[in-house]
Amino acid sequence: HLVKSTPKVTGFVGGTANKPTPITQKEVDGILKQVQEGVEKPRPKVLFEMGEAVRVKEGPFTDFHGNVEDVNYEKSKLRVSVTIFGRSTPVELDFSQVEKA
C-alpha cells in the first residue's frame, strides 16, 4: 500500500498490478553492498599530473598551451595555467577539453 500511494507511482515493474516480483537474496546483498561501499567511479582514460604540459583542444581556449596546476579526479577537471595577453591565467577545464602536449 505504501508504494502504490506514493505520488506519481502507477504500479510495479514485473509481477502483477498488486504484487511485485520478489528479488533474490543475492540481488539484495548486491544492492546493500553498493549502498554501503558506494559505487566505484570509472577512472579517466588519461591521467594528468601537476606541472604537466597540455594543449587545450576544445572550448574558448582551443590551441592554447599551458601547465596543469591542479587535478580534480572527482569532478574530472583540471586547473591549467595558460598565457593570455602575456599573463599567466588559471582556467578550469574538463579532462575532455585537453590533451597532453
N, C-alpha and C positions, 0 to 999 in steps of 0.2 A: 504494500500500500504506500509506503514512504516514497519509493522510487517513482511510482506512477502518479503521485500527487505533486511531484516536482514540476515547476513551471517549464514549459517547452519540451518536456519528455512525453513522447507519444506511446512508447512501448519498449519492448525488449528486442534485442537482436538475437535471432535464433529462438528455439523453443516455441512456445505458444504465446498468445496475446497476454495471458495471465501468469505464465510460469516460464522464467528464463532457463536456458540450458546451463546446468552446473559446469563449473570448470574443475579440472583435476587438482589434486594437492600439489603436484609438480608445478602447474601453472601459478598457483597461489604463492608457492615458495619463490618462484622466479620474480614475481611482481614485488613481493615483500623485500627480496634481496636488492632489487633496483631502487626501491624507496629508501632503504637503509643506507646503501653504499653510494647511491647516486649513479647516474648513467655516465659512463666514460665518454668524454667528448673526443671526436675524431682529431687526430693530430694533423697539423698542416703539412702539405706536401713539401714545402720548402721551409727550412729552419733558418732564422736570421739571428745574427749576433750583434751585440752593441759594437759600434765602431766600424762595422762592415760597410763597404761602398755599394750603393744601389742606384738603379736608374728608375725613374717614375715612368710607367708605360701607359697609364691612362689617367684621365681626370685633368683638372686645370693646370697641373704641373708636369704634364707629359713632356718627356725628353729632358727634364731636369735631372741632374746627378746630385747625390747627397750621401751623407753618412747616417747610419742608424744610431739614434741617441737612446731609444728605449724600445723594448719589445713587450707587448701585452698579449700573451698566448690565449688568455681567457676570452678576449674580445677580437682576436686575430687582427690587431692593429699595431702599427709602428709609429714612432715619432722620428721623423727624418729631418735632418738639418740640411736645407738647400740654400743656395745663394741666390737672392732676389735683389736686383738693383745694387749689387755689391755688398749686400749684408747677409750674414748667415741667419736664416729664419727657420724655426722648427715648424713642421707641418705634420698633422696626423693623417695617416694613410692606412687603408686596408692592405692586408698581405697581397691581395689580388691585384693591387694597383702598382706594385713594384716588382722588379726582378734584380737579381744580383748583377752587379756591373762587371 
